[in-house]
Amino acid sequence: MTNWQAEFEKHKAAERREILYWTLAWGTFGIVLDTVARMWWQP
């Protein structure tokens, strides 16, 4: 039981870390895209 709970907590932590990485990746991608768009469509 205790082992199962520890395994579950580890899995939850890994999942949370994965979500954080994806959020950071998409955020960076959005900033880069925004910068490129601003440079590209400047009058």
C-alpha positions in Angstrom: 0.0 0.0 0.0 2.7 2.4 1.0 4.8 1.4 -2.0 1.8 2.0 -4.3 1.2 5.5 -2.8 4.9 6.4 -3.3 4.8 5.3 -6.9 1.6 7.3 -7.4 3.1 10.4 -5.9 6.2 10.0 -8.1 4.0 9.7 -11.2 2.0 12.7 -10.2 5.2 14.8 -9.8 6.5 13.6 -13.1 3.2 14.6 -14.8 3.3 18.0 -13.2 6.9 18.5 -14.4 5.9 17.5 -17.9 3.0 20.0 -17.9 5.4 22.7 -16.7 7.9 21.9 -19.5 5.1 22.0 -22.1 3.8 25.3 -20.8 7.3 26.8 -20.9 7.9 25.5 -24.4 4.6 26.9 -25.8 5.2 30.2 -24.0 8.7 30.5 -25.5 7.3 29.5 -29.0 4.6 32.1 -28.7 7.0 34.9 -27.7 9.3 34.0 -30.6 6.4 33.9 -33.0 5.1 37.2 -31.7 8.6 38.8 -32.2 8.9 37.5 -35.7 5.4 38.6 -36.6 6.1 42.1 -35.3 9.3 42.4 -37.3 7.7 40.9 -40.4 4.5 43.1 -40.4 6.1 46.4 -39.5 5.0 49.2 -41.8 
